[in-house]
Amino acid sequence: MIKAVAAGPTGQQLADALREQIRIWDRDRTAQPTITVYLADVRRPAPRRATIDKTCIRMIVSYY
């Protein structure tokens, strides 16, 4: 079982977003999930993948 738990004032939103990505991956187990995390001040264009922006980071979830 994979779980997502987050803390802080917007922790619930982060955990919900991660759970949604886990559900998407669960529907296609042949896809290889990759999570890439950048510091928030390293601005990159938002890709056409799941992007979770937080105060300190930008987390990108993609499947290959």
N, C-alpha and C positions, 0 to 999 in steps of 0.2 A: 504494500500500500504506500502511495506517495501522498504526503500532506504538505500544505503550505501554511505557515504561521508567520505573522509579521507583527511588529510592535510599533508604537508611536501613534500620533494623532490620526494619521491616514493609513495605519497598518492594515485595517480591515479591507480597505480598497485594494491595497497591494495583494493581500492574501486572496481576495476574490478574483483579481485579474490572473494571478498565477494558477489558481484552481481551474479557471476557464481554459487556460492553455493546456493544462494537464488533461482535461476532458477532450480537447481537440486532438491531442496526441494519442489518447486512448482509442479514438475511433480509427486511427491509421498507425498501427504499431510498427509498420515497416519504415515509417519516417524517422529519421534520426534527429531528435530535438537538440538544439544548441542555444544556450543562453549566453549572451555577450553583455558585459556591463562596462559602461564608460562613465567617467566622472562627468558631472552635469556641466562643468565649464568647458568640456571638450565637445563642442556642438558639431553634430553630424546631421546630415539630412535624415529625416524620419523615413525609414524604409517601409516598404509595403508588407511589413510583418507586424506582429504584435509588439508595440512599443509601450513601455511603462516608464513614465517620467516621474521622478521623485526630486526632492530638493537637492540632493547630493549626487544622484546618479541617473543615467538613462539605461534601462534594461531592455534588450531586444531579444525576443524569442522567435526562432526560425526553425524550420524543419527541412531536412534534405533527404 
